[in-house]
């Protein structure tokens, strides 16, 4: 909803600048742009890269300027002012240099006024006033001239909107001449004054640079035409188009040639065949190759230098250099044309060979010949394959020898550490396994393990000898590996730095698996059952208790005793029932069998039988370990475990 | 007395960018300050059409969009806390109370320029043949003249408005912009005049406080 500003209460306001200040800003911006523009133009003169761009811009500026000139001349001619075209152009140039406004702005303005007034003198007068009005009000020349031309034709609205101090009444009632007179009087000399300001001077310098660009650009085009021997731009265009056409034809022919051959392989095969069959074709092919090479090289150079652009740029830098470049370009164009022509000629001259190559019958013959040659090559390949088989055989023999050598080395090691004549392997292994079940300390365990390892080494040696005798490479390699492994185990054991855990893992590998049998297991289970059956428990003896066994303990009493760390053995009471010792310490004071205070015995030599069965070495080792630890905890063993 | 502030637009931009919460808070504070004025102004709007015919306006013709509607007139009175577009002198108001509806604006301003109505335009004969009323006598006149054949039409209309609310001059109150005769009216200007500048001072104080808060917040960051 639009709000009428007259029904608004403004509470707080901020001044943000009015139109006059904006115009001032605009003027300042214009000055800045002019300075920047001049800076850019001067920069062009100082940097090589910019100079190249300047050359291009010059050619473009010339083209644009020429176009604008022609447009103005045409417009003047259309309104019957054709004969004043030169004078008008001169007037525009004069204004341009005098007021620092580029002709690109002046020409359309002048054209608009000329169309409206159809009078050169009037147009020039109006343009002069328009420049003053524009300079005084920081307006665009085009906008002012448009308003003036409309006003000249009776429409003063646009002039009123310019805000140049003409009252509505004057605009409504006054005639154009009065308005114009008023404008001329009001803004007289504004354009000159503006041109003499710093900004104006900058603008004039910029105009000079722009003019220089156009002049240089014109020179470039003219020079190019002279160097290419063209009388005019049209002729130059024709030459370029002719070049393009001839090049295009050449490519078409080349493409046609390739297409007819369908595939690169076929083309090469055809050419190769032709080379074998028709010696005269070689010359044609050589020409063809040369032509392609020339063409290729030429285009490479053209692509690399972007020559047409480079020449234009060179003119801005160094006309002499540019001349050389143009000469080079012409030469290259010549070479290209020559290349295309040579290609075409080679293609045409290769007629017989080409036809021969492309003739299906002849091609088939050639292909047959080629096949023959190919088959010969296949034979060679087969011979090569036979030789390779021999080599493989030799290689296998070498491999075998190498394996045997390695095995011998391993055997040598084995002989060093083992005396074969003293041990009956199977019996020894069995014996060692049985001993394992009776081991009481780590020293015994280590000794047994050592023996087992030795037995293993001997077994590996025998297996390896068998493999060597059978000349089985895989078996030899496997046997060697096993022997080396066994030797490594033995080496580890003989260092005597082996921990029980390590021995356990070794045992796991070396204990014969056939020792785990059902009979042993049944025996172990029977023993376990006997232990678990309380009725079969035989009293350790008949102790002489110092006190009558107490009544069964309450759970809390048991707990208290457990906290105190006392064991609570099961003791049969006098009546034959099973009760609990009220104080294990008291019971212990009577003596455990075998202890220093043992009842009825002072024997200190102990034999601990661990009923774990035979089989899993890990379980055996753990059981042994546990027994030793328990003994240590009880104080009956002082060897650190 | 005109009040001009500096930097509030920039402050509002900065608030929006760096402290949106404070910006929101400021807007809310200004709204709270302006809402009572709006409420008072709406209270000056009559609950029925000031003159009977105004309430039954046909949908066509000059008065089609100017027909009386109490609801629309009340709804049209409001406030804005966003900066306005600059006027021709380059000022932008930072907060304002508006009377946006057509009927409300008429009610607000009728009789502001001519308290007794415009003078009646004299009768003139149409002499251009192309005119429809060629040869007849009509009252064309200027913008400042009434075309009604009733010489007291304007006066009657204004008196009808005055029955509900009298025009009050707010140009002697503090506020933004140049003091003009246009700062008179029956609703918003009356409310503003009766406020006596308290809201204006509160708004400026609020803006000042916001500035202080903003700088403090920025320093803290």
Interface residues (C-beta under 8 A of the other chain):
Chain A: X1 X3 X4 X5 X6 X7 X8 X9 X10 X11 X12 X13 X14 X15 X16 X17 X18 X19 X21
Chain B: X2 X3 X4 X5 X6 X7 X8 X9 X34 X37 X76 X83 X84 X86 X87 X88 X89 X90 X91 X92 X93 X94 X95 X96 X97 X98 X99 X100 X101 X104 X105 X108 X109 X170 X175 X176 X177 X182 X183 X185 X188 X189 X192 X199 X200 X203 X204 X207
